[in-house]
Amino acid sequence: MARTLVSLGLVLALAGCGGGGGGAPFAGGGGGRTPVFNCTGGSEFDYAAVFSDGKTYCAYGPGMIGADAAYAKGATGAGALVAVIDTGIDATHTELDANISPDSIDIVRGDPMTDESGHGTHIAGIIAAERNGVANHGVAYDATILAIRADTRISDPAVCGGSGACSVFFDSDITAALDYAASKSANVINMSLGGPSPLNGATEQALIDAMAAGAVVVAATGNDGAAQPAYPAAYAGDAVVNAAGRMVAVGAVDDTGARAAFSNRCGSAMAFCLTAPGVDIISDQPGDNLEIASGTSQAAAFVSGAAGLLAGTWPTLTADQIVSILLITATDLGDAGVDAVYGHGLLNLDAAVAPLGDLVIPTSVSSAGGGVSLDATALSLGPAFGDALRGTPLLARALALDAFDRDYVARLDGHVIGAGRGFGLDALMTAGAIASVESALPNGATLSMAMADPAGEDPAVRWSGMAADPPAGGRLYGMSLAMAGAGDIVYTLGYDVVPAQLLLEPAAQSGASLFWMQHDLLTPQYALVGAGAAFSASRRLGENGSVTIGLVDEEADLEADGAARIAEIVVTREFSGGAALTARFSNIDERDGFLGSEADGGFAVSGANSRFYILGARLPLRGGVDLLGSYTLGRTDMAADGTSLLSDWSGVRADAFGVGIVKRDVLGTGGRVGVLAGQPLRVAGGSAMLSVPVAYQSDKTVMQASERVAVTPTGREIDVQLAFDRAIGASGDFSGWVMMQLEPGHDASAPPAYGLGLRLGVRF
């Protein structure tokens, strides 16, 4: 029976481009792995070999396509099956024997596998030669080669181009080879062969069926220097045969990225065409030899190896996804965009293994169940948490999926940071720099406004001290309207005011304005709520007491996400001799955060409710000395959020304390000096359930791991501060502070921090 010839394998490829090099055994001729650093790409995997023509050739291919970067990311090809329909393989080759499938077959003769021409061995070496420290290694060096010998050796000068035998491939044998590769579930089918005419109908169907079975088909464009690719590569541009988008044609470039003169262009297949190294390529030959060869056959092998790397690293990828990834990540060559010469450009494995699109953290057992953006996932813990959760091993194991559902290590431990307090330069600049202006209105009402230096933007210190007159060029911070009502109740309405202005009772905190960042120790709950609309009602309890009920709502004023609201009851009792005792109960609702933390994406919460109990006191001693102190205890309940990686919060409690002593009338009338020591707000107990995705199965099932983690910091910050202030004439003041922080940021490993502040204020 007559059979149609389909040729243009190794012999025609080498005849068209000069072949070159000759063979060299591993044991001699410089064939061993010798790292060199002047190879194109500069890869650690580059090596050089001296061949029989006396020239030293560099294995530039892997470095040129970015393979070393792919290896650094863990891609090896393990688990991938790459079918090589070619001239056979040397099954005993030192570089190949461990990676050859036992299902490899001679589809024509059925004899034990051999490779009479050496072409199949050379191609297989480029794809999956072992990385064993001997000579070269393949692109997907841990992949398995399914060698399918499908050639027939003939000695026809009209076909072989001269004397001697050459390999040709008949349609029926290619059909059988394609069917066999599909039956073995090959991930990739390499076809470094071709001819000028379309395949017959049966072979076309076998090609379609192989792709339908899930294989990526990689075909060489041919070595005639033509404008159009040979067949079967031309089918990559056929909308019927390549309807699933699982076929890619490959042309050859040299080590500079220029198209090899012998390489057919992408032509009509440009939408599914790449280029890869194909000039002077070092690979294996039968008998444990190396050989230099050139051709689009070699270029196709690089792309098959790359497809094998993707298939082995991410078994969930479909064949069309692998092709899409290789195409869209290629390095553009020639005319901008996809062109008829280079197609999509040069194979770029570095880009191909990198995430594409937004990385998403899956929040269900299936990738189809949705997720949250990794870029948008962040947890900025409030200062009270210190270094909590940092270095949590489970966070480091979390994974995220890209647009192709490929899993990557997300390293969520890097998405958790602590919001340090530092030394609060704003507090230094604005202490005592805010002025209030009051105006009496009819019926006993009072209108109050505040002005401050434009540098004073920290709401926690806006009201830390009151000057006599507003500073020139100051900023209007807020105003309030106080009105007397029935029963000796004073009602206050405020706009853009902070809790300290509305609720802080000076009688219990006398001397506090002397210190730098004093609120962090004495009234730490106020730092959780900024300026907002406010209301309070205050009533005297006899001659020596008072009760105040107040509310400050950020959102009502600022209309900002994450705003908080504080409701507080303050009861004060004054004693003879100037002593005072203040008890506070504060209830704080944070809309999207908790204890000053900001949580987004996978860490997002629905807010939190915190209750604080604060007891403050002032005790005058002899000689103009005041002793003051405060203790704060808080408990926080987290609002449930079913999508958060942190859930089931339990037992979150925090505390703070401060003790100070102030000496009045030092260095003249009005001068003060004092010492303040204590602990800023610190989470003293609590835990949460941390659940993160840690594995992605081939059936696209997401495996979650969970553990209960403590949210307490490792250390306890203790602040010690020495402060003084003194008026200078009628219009100035001079203040200074020295602060030491032990275990700053509640981090047991942090060295002590020291701060020094001096401020000279002059009113004009």
VOGU-3710 file (C-alpha; in Angstrom, 3 decimals, decimal comma):
1> martlvslgl> 0,000/0,000/0,000  1,293/3,423/-0,927  2,048/5,733/1,965  2,431/9,505/1,857  5,845/10,835/2,892  6,000/13,569/5,538  9,633/14,594/5,943  11,800/17,546/7,039  13,141/16,040/10,203  16,761/16,171/11,328
11> vlalagcggg> 18,449/15,590/8,000  16,629/18,334/6,142  16,997/20,686/9,108  20,760/20,221/9,264  21,133/20,284/5,502  19,365/23,625/5,437  21,353/25,323/8,209  24,721/23,696/8,210  24,492/21,354/11,177  27,918/21,817/12,697
21> gggapfaggg> 29,958/20,767/15,632  30,207/17,045/15,515  30,080/14,767/18,547  32,081/14,704/21,761  31,984/12,003/24,445  31,406/12,938/28,098  34,724/11,453/29,163  36,784/13,661/26,887  36,707/16,695/24,658  35,563/19,031/27,434
31> ggrtpvfnct> 32,082/17,533/27,614  31,795/17,663/31,421  29,791/20,313/33,297  32,111/23,307/33,414  30,415/26,511/34,582  31,220/29,574/32,524  30,098/33,115/33,092  30,188/34,659/29,641  27,370/32,574/28,214  24,328/34,498/27,049
41> ggsefdyaav> 22,044/34,828/30,036  24,811/34,372/32,611  22,936/31,455/34,162  24,497/29,237/36,790  23,262/26,376/34,623  25,250/27,480/31,576  28,147/25,258/30,624  30,584/25,008/27,737  31,956/22,071/25,730  34,789/21,792/23,212
51> fsdgktycay> 33,768/19,832/20,125  35,643/18,056/17,368  35,820/21,189/15,249  37,999/22,717/17,983  35,418/25,338/18,955  33,993/25,904/22,402  30,209/26,083/22,398  28,087/27,555/25,142  24,791/26,065/26,320  23,130/29,446/26,250
61> gpgmigadaa> 19,574/28,229/25,756  18,379/27,701/29,352  19,732/31,054/30,478  18,281/32,841/27,463  14,737/31,638/28,177  14,956/32,301/31,930  14,956/28,652/32,981  17,193/29,218/35,986  14,656/31,666/37,426  11,968/29,024/36,945
71> yakgatgaga> 14,082/26,470/38,794  14,630/28,918/41,630  10,854/29,058/41,998  10,651/25,270/42,320  9,748/24,256/38,756  11,489/21,034/37,619  8,998/19,231/35,369  8,426/16,413/37,863  5,077/14,757/37,183  4,874/15,804/33,536
81> lvavidtgid> 4,844/13,290/30,670  6,285/14,646/27,415  5,789/12,523/24,314  8,527/12,884/21,671  7,365/11,645/18,268  10,712/11,345/16,557  13,489/8,971/15,515  13,698/7,135/18,832  16,033/7,528/21,793  19,144/6,021/23,331
91> athteldani> 17,471/4,393/26,346  20,809/3,736/28,066  22,114/7,285/27,772  23,637/8,532/31,032  21,708/11,787/30,748  18,356/10,229/29,870  17,967/6,744/31,293  16,304/7,805/34,559  13,731/9,964/32,744  12,535/7,577/30,017
101> spdsidivrg> 9,048/6,110/30,385  8,848/2,288/30,223  5,926/2,828/27,841  8,275/4,261/25,207  7,767/2,446/21,906  8,904/1,991/18,315  5,527/2,437/16,657  6,809/1,240/13,240  8,997/-1,795/13,933  8,066/-2,848/17,434
111> dpmtdesghg> 11,733/-3,625/17,985  13,705/-2,560/21,084  14,047/1,213/21,111  16,995/2,609/19,156  17,870/5,905/17,514  19,723/5,454/14,255  19,912/9,131/13,345  20,370/10,641/16,798  17,741/13,314/16,205  15,254/11,982/18,758
121> thiagiiaae> 17,947/11,689/21,435  19,072/15,272/20,803  15,505/16,561/21,092  14,776/14,495/24,209  17,938/15,845/25,852  16,843/19,442/25,358  13,484/18,612/26,895  14,392/16,418/29,854  18,037/15,410/30,171  18,728/14,738/33,833
131> rngvanhgva> 20,246/17,350/36,082  22,794/14,955/37,534  26,019/16,955/37,451  27,080/15,402/34,145  27,150/17,653/31,068  23,878/19,203/29,953  20,418/18,985/31,453  16,988/19,490/29,924  14,606/22,355/30,416  12,224/20,114/32,386
141> ydatilaira> 14,966/17,947/33,873  12,628/15,912/36,105  9,956/15,289/33,459  9,356/11,853/31,954  9,994/11,279/28,256  7,556/9,056/26,366  9,732/8,299/23,349  7,705/7,218/20,312  9,844/6,218/17,352  7,814/6,801/14,193
151> dtrisdpavc> 10,421/7,239/11,442  11,308/5,035/8,518  14,906/4,931/7,289  15,295/5,314/3,527  18,179/5,899/1,114  16,484/8,016/-1,552  18,746/10,842/-2,840  15,664/12,784/-3,937  14,482/12,856/-0,349  17,709/12,679/1,625
161> ggsgacsvff> 19,535/15,230/-0,521  22,570/13,068/-1,239  24,078/9,717/-0,440  23,239/7,855/2,746  20,048/7,156/4,659  17,654/9,560/6,293  14,488/9,434/8,355  11,023/10,088/6,984  7,635/9,937/8,664  4,491/8,486/7,059
171> dsditaaldy> 1,021/9,799/7,853  -0,157/6,447/9,148  2,771/6,211/11,569  2,236/9,759/12,807  -1,438/8,920/13,299  -0,537/5,862/15,352  2,008/7,852/17,358  -0,505/10,593/18,160  -3,101/8,058/19,212  -0,558/6,284/21,399
181> aasksanvin> 0,553/9,502/23,089  -3,072/10,390/23,799  -3,747/6,934/25,225  -0,906/7,415/27,704  -2,271/10,838/28,788  0,779/12,757/27,634  0,779/16,344/28,855  2,897/17,528/25,926  3,555/16,100/22,447  6,697/17,328/20,700
191> mslggpspln> 6,669/17,160/16,894  10,088/18,262/15,621  9,216/17,142/12,094  7,295/18,537/9,189  6,604/18,863/5,505  5,120/21,230/2,943  1,722/19,536/2,601  -1,207/19,101/4,977  -1,588/15,760/6,712  -4,258/13,377/5,542
201> gateqalida> -7,699/13,391/7,135  -6,999/10,558/9,572  -3,832/12,191/10,845  -5,536/15,546/11,195  -8,209/13,861/13,275  -5,580/12,122/15,394  -4,017/15,528/16,019  -7,381/16,958/17,045  -8,102/13,940/19,256  -4,727/14,197/21,007
211> maagavvvaa> -5,409/17,819/21,886  -8,948/16,923/22,979  -7,391/14,354/25,320  -5,548/17,180/27,051  -2,165/17,367/25,346  -0,259/20,481/24,332  1,097/19,905/20,814  4,365/21,685/20,013  5,506/21,666/16,368  8,567/23,096/14,604
221> tgndgaaqpa> 7,871/25,676/11,878  10,507/24,108/9,567  13,941/24,944/8,210  13,307/26,351/4,718  13,532/30,060/5,591  9,974/30,342/4,258  7,300/32,908/5,028  4,854/30,218/6,175  5,340/27,371/8,637  5,465/23,764/7,489
231> ypaayagdav> 2,890/21,171/8,513  1,908/20,182/11,155  3,018/23,526/12,695  0,773/25,366/10,237  -2,231/23,793/11,941  -1,587/26,082/14,922  -3,179/28,809/12,814  -6,060/26,606/11,646  -9,240/27,599/13,475  -10,721/24,118/12,995
241> vnaagrmvav> -7,791/21,905/13,959  -6,604/24,189/16,773  -10,066/25,170/17,920  -9,137/24,470/21,548  -5,998/26,615/21,369  -3,752/23,756/22,487  -1,173/23,836/19,728  1,834/26,109/19,321  4,240/26,533/16,412  7,895/27,321/17,147
251> gavddtgara> 10,533/29,120/15,097  14,253/29,428/15,851  16,413/32,365/16,951  20,129/32,628/17,696  21,745/33,697/20,954  21,095/37,368/20,143  17,368/36,835/19,641  17,556/37,307/15,864  15,590/34,925/13,663  17,764/32,120/12,351
261> afsnrcgsam> 18,163/32,418/8,583  16,939/28,860/8,091  13,833/29,232/10,271  10,410/29,446/8,676  8,462/32,430/9,905  5,289/32,197/11,955  3,134/33,368/9,062  -0,505/32,357/9,291  0,131/30,650/12,639  1,434/33,819/14,302
271> afcltapgvd> -1,429/33,941/16,830  -0,136/30,634/18,256  3,553/30,934/17,503  6,710/31,430/19,573  10,437/31,475/18,992  13,145/29,763/21,031  16,899/29,102/20,831  17,681/26,962/17,780  21,245/27,755/16,689  24,269/25,759/17,914
281> iisdqpgdnl> 22,352/23,903/20,600  24,261/21,410/22,766  22,403/18,202/23,571  22,742/14,440/23,767  23,612/11,845/21,169  23,588/8,037/21,335  26,595/6,499/23,026  26,858/9,027/25,849  27,941/11,750/23,465  27,111/15,400/23,070
291> eiasgtsqaa> 26,469/17,136/19,777  25,904/20,623/18,466  22,872/20,970/16,177  20,688/23,755/14,813  17,099/23,828/13,660  13,532/24,615/14,540  13,446/21,051/15,869  15,665/22,196/18,710  13,615/25,362/19,249  10,428/23,307/19,525
301> afvsgaagll> 12,099/21,118/22,154  12,744/24,164/24,369  9,049/25,057/24,228  8,021/21,440/24,949  10,305/21,484/27,979  8,742/24,744/29,144  5,238/23,304/28,717  6,365/20,277/30,723  7,614/22,546/33,518  4,224/24,232/33,751
311> agtwptltad> 2,293/20,955/33,575  4,415/19,352/36,269  4,410/22,325/38,595  0,683/23,012/38,303  -1,273/19,831/37,434  -4,513/21,830/37,465  -3,551/23,675/34,283  -5,346/22,654/31,125  -3,495/22,392/27,835  -5,020/25,595/26,464
321> qivsillita> -4,056/27,428/29,652  -0,448/26,271/29,296  -0,366/27,536/25,720  -1,952/30,835/26,751  0,611/31,331/29,514  3,541/30,650/27,183  2,174/33,042/24,573  1,241/35,990/26,777  4,502/35,879/28,745  6,800/35,729/25,713
331> tdlgdagvda> 9,324/38,534/25,235  8,230/40,610/22,255  10,605/40,497/19,282  10,444/42,179/15,884  7,504/44,470/15,268  5,569/45,505/18,351  2,948/42,968/19,307  2,210/39,696/17,555  3,804/39,626/14,108  4,199/37,211/11,214
341> vyghgllnld> 7,947/36,694/11,788  8,323/36,041/15,516  4,703/35,500/16,535  4,449/36,380/20,212  8,230/36,511/20,556  10,862/34,667/22,579  9,927/31,988/25,092  10,271/33,490/28,596  10,101/30,917/31,360  10,863/33,429/34,076
351> aavaplgdlv> 7,677/35,306/33,230  5,731/32,111/32,548  6,173/30,787/36,082  5,474/34,160/37,703  1,909/34,969/38,821  -0,385/36,400/36,185  -3,206/38,722/37,128  -4,165/39,485/40,706  -3,250/36,873/43,292  -6,306/35,778/45,239
361> iptsvssagg> -6,443/34,041/48,610  -9,153/31,359/48,317  -11,678/31,531/51,134  -13,469/28,238/50,486  -12,554/24,619/49,735  -12,847/25,299/46,008  -11,121/27,922/43,898  -14,509/28,547/42,321  -15,773/29,615/45,733  -14,092/32,987/45,437
371> gvsldatals> -11,481/34,706/47,504  -9,900/37,989/48,439  -7,101/39,908/46,766  -3,647/39,249/48,196  -2,546/42,815/47,420  -5,527/44,148/49,349  -4,903/41,837/52,301  -3,137/43,601/55,119  -3,269/43,738/58,882  -1,796/46,783/60,573
381> lgpafgdalr> -2,063/45,949/64,237  -2,604/48,777/66,661  0,217/49,663/69,071  -1,480/47,673/71,837  -0,726/44,426/69,978  2,995/45,137/69,654  4,685/42,340/67,711  1,782/39,884/68,013  1,346/37,418/65,130  4,695/38,302/63,588
391> gtpllarala> 6,614/35,195/62,590  3,553/32,946/62,866  4,601/29,835/60,876  1,122/29,157/59,513  0,955/32,622/57,927  4,195/31,863/56,081  2,613/28,721/54,574  -0,447/30,437/53,113  -1,016/30,238/49,381  -2,749/32,387/46,805
401> ldafdrdyva> -3,996/31,649/43,285  -3,313/33,653/40,137  -5,621/34,216/37,173  -4,898/30,649/35,983  -5,577/29,139/39,412  -1,880/28,434/39,927  -0,884/28,328/43,573  1,918/30,468/44,974  3,258/30,941/48,475  1,576/34,111/49,687
411> rldghvigag> 3,836/34,731/52,730  1,063/36,377/54,685  3,472/36,878/57,562  4,780/39,806/55,545  1,261/41,258/55,373  1,065/41,684/59,160  2,777/44,753/60,553  2,721/46,585/63,839  1,799/50,251/64,093  4,571/51,642/66,273
421> rgfgldalmt> 3,994/54,630/68,530  7,451/56,110/68,255  7,984/59,360/70,113  5,160/61,347/68,553  6,804/64,404/67,017  3,369/65,965/66,543  2,875/65,787/70,285  6,150/67,603/70,831  5,289/70,324/68,313  1,760/70,995/69,555
431> agaiasvesa> 2,017/70,525/73,306  0,662/73,734/74,752  0,192/75,285/71,292  -3,590/75,128/71,139  -5,646/78,096/72,173  -9,296/78,290/73,068  -11,573/81,243/72,583  -14,835/81,511/74,488  -17,724/83,852/73,900  -20,702/84,317/76,188
441> lpngatlsma> -24,126/84,081/74,580  -27,563/84,996/75,875  -29,273/82,733/78,428  -25,985/81,580/79,894  -24,753/79,715/76,807  -21,065/79,654/75,888  -19,556/79,227/72,443  -16,020/77,797/72,425  -13,617/77,517/69,521  -10,091/76,202/69,334
451> madpagedpa> -7,163/77,266/67,218  -3,800/75,573/66,752  -0,558/75,705/64,840  -1,074/74,092/61,399  1,614/71,529/62,284  -0,569/70,134/65,061  -2,541/67,449/63,273  -2,562/64,741/65,953  -6,079/64,681/67,477  -4,803/62,929/70,601
461> vrwsgmaadp> -2,860/66,031/71,616  -5,004/68,857/70,274  -6,250/69,670/73,747  -3,188/68,781/75,786  -2,714/72,372/76,895  -4,467/75,693/76,440  -2,679/78,930/75,629  -4,139/82,288/76,440  -4,531/83,531/72,884  -4,983/81,797/69,513
471> paggrlygms> -1,755/81,581/67,489  -1,560/83,735/64,396  -2,378/81,862/61,198  -3,752/78,941/63,191  -6,231/76,337/62,040  -9,789/76,141/63,406  -9,980/72,682/64,952  -13,417/72,568/66,442  -16,098/74,364/68,285  -18,627/73,586/70,947
481> lamagagdiv> -21,741/75,178/72,333  -22,459/74,775/76,048  -25,904/75,558/77,441  -27,283/75,363/80,961  -30,511/73,434/81,350  -32,899/72,514/84,077  -31,523/70,786/87,152  -28,091/72,377/86,850  -27,273/70,205/83,849  -24,871/71,640/81,295
491> ytlgydvvpa> -25,365/70,386/77,752  -22,570/70,624/75,205  -22,759/70,157/71,453  -19,508/69,899/69,544  -18,201/69,688/66,016  -14,724/68,401/65,108  -13,805/67,907/68,735  -11,819/65,078/70,273  -12,901/63,035/73,296  -10,234/64,561/75,521
501> qlllepaaqs> -11,736/68,025/75,119  -15,253/66,910/75,888  -14,630/64,280/78,554  -11,244/64,797/80,188  -11,628/66,020/83,744  -8,762/68,386/84,628  -9,288/67,937/88,366  -8,122/64,316/88,212  -5,354/64,879/85,667  -3,694/68,006/86,998
511> gaslfwmqhd> -0,126/68,134/85,785  -0,753/65,742/82,924  -0,299/68,465/80,296  3,289/68,779/81,469  4,222/65,467/79,886  4,916/64,349/76,362  2,401/61,735/75,057  0,776/61,551/78,492  -2,556/60,275/77,128  -0,909/56,989/76,110
521> lltpqyalvg> -0,512/56,122/79,784  -3,339/57,986/81,531  -6,288/57,908/79,109  -5,246/55,505/76,308  -8,793/54,847/75,105  -8,960/58,319/73,577  -6,309/57,401/70,980  -8,809/54,991/69,389  -11,242/57,754/68,428  -10,503/60,888/66,440
531> agaafsasrr> -12,363/64,153/66,125  -16,088/64,037/65,448  -19,493/65,340/66,255  -20,082/65,286/70,001  -22,662/65,621/72,736  -22,311/65,641/76,490  -24,394/66,325/79,553  -22,726/67,211/82,845  -24,135/67,736/86,300  -22,574/68,633/89,611
541> lgengsvtig> -23,100/66,183/92,466  -23,116/68,482/95,425  -20,112/70,708/95,925  -17,436/68,076/95,452  -18,553/65,814/92,651  -19,760/65,681/89,072  -21,012/63,208/86,511  -20,658/63,563/82,760  -22,155/61,484/79,994  -20,668/62,068/76,581
551> lvdeeadlea> -20,555/60,787/73,016  -18,100/61,475/70,175  -18,788/59,984/66,771  -16,115/60,274/64,059  -18,327/59,065/61,236  -21,023/61,629/61,924  -18,393/64,288/61,368  -15,956/62,848/58,836  -18,062/60,248/57,007  -15,007/58,039/56,749
561> dgaariaeiv> -14,773/54,265/56,628  -13,378/52,738/59,757  -14,616/55,574/61,944  -15,179/54,907/65,643  -17,593/56,118/68,281  -16,991/56,526/72,001  -19,630/56,783/74,691  -18,329/57,526/78,170  -19,550/58,091/81,699  -17,209/60,056/83,970
571> vtrefsggaa> -17,750/60,391/87,702  -15,426/62,680/89,674  -15,101/63,152/93,398  -13,003/65,940/94,894  -11,720/65,818/98,453  -10,434/68,359/100,874  -6,882/69,418/100,288  -7,210/69,150/96,512  -7,271/65,352/96,122  -9,509/63,988/93,391
581> ltarfsnide> -10,692/60,604/92,174  -12,155/59,925/88,744  -13,877/56,763/87,516  -14,630/56,288/83,839  -16,495/53,750/81,804  -15,894/54,004/78,056  -17,630/52,008/75,347  -15,948/52,230/71,936  -17,369/50,886/68,695  -14,877/50,587/65,835
591> rdgflgsead> -16,569/50,053/62,486  -13,862/48,148/60,572  -10,951/47,853/62,972  -10,146/46,743/66,487  -8,068/48,446/69,166  -6,611/50,851/66,636  -5,859/48,131/64,068  -6,636/48,380/60,368  -7,633/45,144/58,649  -8,320/44,701/54,947
601> ggfavsgans> -8,845/41,898/52,440  -8,371/38,474/53,959  -7,982/39,943/57,443  -11,044/42,199/57,220  -13,376/42,240/60,195  -16,773/43,775/60,796  -15,506/45,903/63,633  -15,177/45,550/67,368  -16,692/46,731/70,633  -14,353/47,603/73,486
611> rfyilgarlp> -15,226/48,446/77,077  -12,715/50,337/79,184  -12,721/50,850/82,939  -10,387/53,641/84,075  -9,598/54,791/87,557  -7,600/58,013/87,915  -6,474/59,958/90,960  -4,589/63,051/92,064  -3,116/63,478/95,486  -1,488/66,780/96,511
621> lrggvdllgs> 1,486/66,372/98,810  3,429/68,938/100,759  5,689/71,477/99,137  3,690/71,948/95,945  4,015/68,333/94,886  1,191/66,437/93,162  1,040/62,666/92,849  -1,110/61,439/89,974  -1,912/58,079/88,475  -4,296/56,076/86,335
631> ytlgrtdmaa> -5,091/52,421/85,615  -7,012/51,233/82,543  -8,544/47,826/81,948  -10,287/46,981/78,678  -12,085/44,063/77,064  -12,784/43,755/73,352  -15,352/41,691/71,469  -14,758/41,188/67,755  -17,691/41,330/65,362  -18,132/38,040/63,483
641> dgtsllsdws> -16,854/37,914/59,905  -17,137/34,569/58,152  -14,626/35,413/55,416  -11,746/36,567/57,610  -8,612/34,473/58,020  -8,769/35,415/61,704  -11,989/34,393/63,430  -13,414/33,198/66,732  -11,579/35,807/68,767  -11,604/35,025/72,459
651> gvradafgvg> -10,623/36,721/75,697  -9,079/39,874/74,221  -8,206/42,172/77,110  -5,853/45,096/77,406  -4,500/47,314/80,134  -2,422/50,432/80,699  -1,161/52,364/83,694  0,766/55,472/84,562  2,111/57,038/87,758  3,610/60,505/87,953
661> ivkrdvlgtg> 4,803/63,129/90,341  4,842/66,850/89,573  6,581/69,636/91,495  5,077/73,082/91,016  6,775/76,481/91,189  10,220/75,226/90,295  12,760/77,791/89,069  10,331/80,553/89,801  6,589/80,924/89,841  4,823/78,758/87,296
671> grvgvlagqp> 7,709/76,421/86,573  7,056/72,684/86,798  9,141/69,535/86,766  7,837/65,992/86,874  8,446/62,309/86,311  5,933/59,994/84,637  6,309/56,224/84,262  3,999/53,525/83,059  2,848/51,156/80,389  0,918/52,237/77,288
681> lrvaggsaml> -2,094/50,191/76,258  -1,061/46,551/75,785  -3,035/43,452/74,909  -2,633/41,290/77,988  -4,571/38,263/76,795  -6,563/36,831/73,936  -6,445/34,480/70,993  -8,000/33,930/67,586  -8,483/31,061/65,176  -6,180/31,453/62,175
691> svpvayqsdk> -7,276/29,542/59,067  -5,310/29,789/55,825  -5,174/27,835/52,551  -1,977/25,771/52,455  -2,379/23,325/49,546  -4,109/23,159/46,182  -5,000/19,723/44,871  -5,146/18,539/41,267  -8,954/18,411/41,538  -8,862/22,132/42,436
701> tvmqaserva> -9,685/21,440/46,065  -8,220/23,929/48,503  -6,776/22,464/51,683  -7,048/24,662/54,757  -4,991/24,547/57,943  -6,150/26,092/61,192  -4,657/26,774/64,578  -5,466/28,960/67,551  -2,895/31,729/67,895  -2,207/34,112/70,741
711> vtptgreidv> -2,600/37,808/69,921  -0,471/39,037/72,804  2,901/40,705/72,204  6,167/39,181/73,381  7,189/42,167/75,486  5,896/44,923/77,715  6,832/48,518/76,989  7,599/50,657/80,001  8,041/54,387/79,464  9,900/56,655/81,884
721> qlafdraiga> 9,831/60,394/81,282  11,341/63,474/82,870  9,659/66,744/81,885  9,804/70,421/82,783  8,239/73,646/81,589  8,479/77,280/82,527  6,957/80,504/81,330  9,273/83,050/79,731  7,942/86,486/80,324  4,351/87,178/79,448
731> sgdfsgwvmm> 4,337/85,679/75,968  6,611/82,672/75,861  7,333/79,292/77,358  10,129/76,763/77,344  9,557/73,007/77,728  11,712/69,915/77,648  11,299/66,169/77,819  13,569/63,147/78,140  11,959/59,755/77,573  13,198/56,185/77,734
741> qlepghdasa> 11,186/53,269/76,340  12,045/49,769/77,527  10,952/47,018/75,112  9,438/49,642/72,809  6,458/48,499/70,807  5,871/45,701/73,352  8,608/43,786/71,555  10,808/41,766/73,907  13,642/41,730/71,369  13,671/45,490/70,753
751> ppayglglrl> 16,510/47,469/72,330  15,638/50,442/74,546  14,723/53,644/72,743  15,464/57,166/73,890  13,846/60,456/73,013  14,711/64,062/73,759  12,450/67,015/73,061  12,823/70,739/73,525  10,274/73,350/72,589  10,372/77,109/72,690
761> gvrf> 7,036/78,815/72,199  6,456/82,490/71,587  3,045/84,087/71,157  2,607/87,100/68,939
//
